[in-house]
Amino acid sequence: MLVHQEKILCVTCLHDLPLTNLHSNDSNVISNVFYGTVVFEHATALFYYPKQGVVRQLIHQLKYKNQEEISSYIGEWLGIELIESGYYNDIAVIVPVPIHSKRMRSRGYNQVEGFGKEIALSLNAVYNDTTLLRIKNTTTQTVKDRLTRWKNVETIFEVSELKNLEGQHILLVDDVITTGATIKACVKELHKIPNIKISLAVMAYTDQ
């Protein structure tokens, strides 16, 4: 799948990618995941996230095999799509879902940093990884059910800046949406900032 120092994906793998095209729809399935709990201005994912296939391999390589460049690759791709959609042109700040300092030390990077920075470049926005902080570490979310996931992340984030982002349109970025528990916890905290608008962009979405 990976082509060393040249391309992230070969032509065959590119052909097999399950693109969502959700950025072209103002109301879509991702918005519906959060219906009644979280309101986004806009929400999108570049890929669907099936149980097997190229996308799952990509995310695994990114998170566990030190293939950090995958993050920037996906961000550059989605950034172009967001510009063309027209829905994201007033985004002022890109905020990544943070990882705990312990995990940052073990992995060496936040897997969504390159993704967020490339989108920021495309949208002429500011990348800000100091606004939203992760104050508690958690165990992996992969095998937890929806209720357990929410309890696991409900109070692990903290906003460090309030006045500086007042009235801004923020784009929250992450790698994969499954139940949405982590995203909900982030948005709950971000709404402590007065008069902000929040949109969402992720690499992949689990269409359950």
C-alpha positions in Angstrom: 0.0 0.0 0.0 2.7 2.5 1.0 5.2 3.7 -1.5 8.3 4.8 0.4 9.2 8.5 0.1 7.1 8.9 -3.0 3.4 8.5 -2.7 1.2 7.4 0.2 -1.0 5.3 -2.0 -0.6 3.4 -5.2 -3.0 3.8 -8.1 -4.9 0.6 -7.2 -5.4 1.7 -3.6 -6.6 5.1 -4.6 -9.2 3.5 -6.8 -10.5 1.5 -3.8 -10.9 4.4 -1.4 -14.5 4.8 -0.2 -14.9 8.6 -0.5 -17.9 10.1 1.2 -18.3 13.4 -0.7 -20.1 14.7 2.4 -18.4 18.1 2.2 -20.8 18.9 -0.7 -23.9 18.4 1.4 -24.9 20.9 4.1 -26.9 18.3 6.0 -25.5 14.7 6.0 -25.1 11.5 8.0 -22.4 12.8 10.3 -24.7 15.7 11.4 -27.3 13.0 12.1 -25.0 11.1 14.4 -25.0 14.1 16.8 -28.7 15.0 16.3 -30.2 16.3 19.5 -26.9 16.5 21.4 -24.4 18.6 19.3 -25.1 21.1 16.6 -22.5 21.7 13.9 -22.5 24.4 11.2 -21.1 21.8 8.8 -19.6 18.3 9.2 -17.7 16.1 6.9 -15.3 13.1 6.6 -13.1 12.4 3.6 -13.5 8.6 3.8 -15.9 6.0 5.1 -14.2 3.6 7.6 -15.2 0.0 6.8 -14.1 -2.9 8.9 -11.5 -3.9 6.3 -9.7 -2.2 3.5 -7.4 0.5 2.5 -8.7 3.3 4.9 -8.4 1.1 8.0 -4.8 0.2 6.9 -4.0 3.9 6.4 -5.3 4.9 9.8 -3.5 2.0 11.5 -0.2 2.9 9.7 -0.7 6.5 10.8 -1.4 5.8 14.5 0.7 2.8 15.2 3.5 2.5 12.6 5.0 6.0 12.7 3.7 7.0 9.3 3.0 10.6 10.3 3.1 11.8 6.7 -0.3 10.1 6.1 -1.9 12.8 8.3 -0.7 15.6 6.1 -1.6 13.7 2.9 -5.2 13.3 4.0 -5.4 16.9 5.2 -4.2 18.3 1.9 -6.7 16.2 0.0 -9.6 17.2 2.2 -8.5 20.8 2.4 -8.9 21.1 -1.4 -12.4 19.5 -1.2 -13.5 22.0 1.6 -12.5 25.0 -0.5 -14.4 23.7 -3.5 -17.5 23.0 -1.4 -17.8 26.7 -0.3 -19.3 25.8 3.1 -16.0 26.2 5.0 -14.7 29.4 3.7 -15.3 31.4 6.9 -13.4 29.0 9.2 -11.0 31.1 11.3 -9.4 28.5 13.5 -8.6 24.8 13.2 -8.6 23.0 16.6 -7.4 19.4 16.8 -8.8 16.8 19.2 -5.9 16.6 21.7 -4.2 13.5 22.9 -2.8 13.2 26.4 0.8 14.1 27.0 1.6 10.5 28.0 0.4 9.2 24.6 2.1 12.1 22.9 5.4 11.0 24.4 4.9 7.3 23.5 3.8 8.0 19.9 5.8 11.1 19.3 3.1 13.1 17.6 -0.6 13.8 17.5 -2.0 11.9 14.5 -4.3 14.7 13.5 -1.7 17.5 13.6 -0.6 17.3 9.9 -4.2 16.8 8.9 -5.3 20.0 10.7 -2.3 22.0 9.5 -2.9 21.2 5.9 -6.6 22.1 6.2 -5.6 25.4 7.8 -3.3 26.2 4.9 -6.0 25.4 2.4 -8.6 27.6 4.2 -6.2 30.4 5.2 -7.0 29.7 8.8 -5.0 29.5 12.0 -4.0 26.1 13.4 -4.4 26.2 17.2 -3.5 23.2 19.3 -3.4 25.1 22.7 -7.1 26.0 23.0 -8.4 22.5 23.8 -6.4 20.4 26.3 -6.7 16.8 27.3 -6.3 16.8 31.1 -6.9 13.1 31.7 -5.6 10.0 30.0 -8.0 7.2 29.0 -7.8 3.7 27.8 -8.5 3.0 24.1 -12.0 3.6 22.9 -12.0 0.9 20.2 -13.9 -1.9 22.0 -16.2 0.2 24.3 -20.0 0.5 23.7 -21.6 3.9 23.2 -22.5 4.7 26.9 -19.2 3.5 28.2 -17.3 5.7 25.7 -19.3 8.8 26.8 -18.6 8.1 30.5 -14.9 7.5 29.6 -14.4 11.0 27.9 -17.1 13.2 29.5 -14.7 15.3 31.6 -11.3 14.8 30.1 -11.0 18.0 28.1 -10.5 21.6 29.1 -10.6 24.9 27.2 -7.6 27.2 27.9 -8.6 30.2 25.9 -12.0 31.9 26.0 -11.8 35.6 25.0 -9.3 35.2 22.2 -11.7 32.9 20.2 -15.0 34.7 21.0 -17.3 34.9 18.0 -15.0 32.8 15.8 -15.9 29.9 13.5 -13.9 26.9 14.7 -13.2 23.7 12.7 -12.7 20.7 15.1 -10.6 18.0 13.5 -10.0 14.3 14.4 -9.1 11.0 12.8 -12.1 8.7 13.0 -15.8 9.1 14.2 -17.3 5.9 15.6 -19.9 6.7 18.4 -19.0 10.4 18.5 -18.4 10.4 22.3 -15.0 12.1 22.1 -16.3 14.7 19.7 -19.3 15.5 21.9 -17.0 15.9 24.9 -14.8 18.4 22.9 -17.8 20.4 21.7 -19.3 20.6 25.1 -16.1 22.2 26.4 -15.6 24.4 23.3 -19.0 25.9 23.8 -17.7 27.7 26.9 -16.2 30.1 24.4 -18.8 32.9 23.9 -20.6 33.0 20.6 -18.5 30.5 18.7 -19.6 28.4 15.8 -18.3 24.9 15.4 -17.8 22.7 12.3 -16.3 19.3 12.1 -13.9 17.6 9.7 -12.5 14.1 10.2 -10.4 11.7 8.2 -12.9 8.9 8.3 -16.4 8.0 9.5 -17.8 4.7 10.6 -21.1 4.3 8.8 -22.9 2.1 11.3 
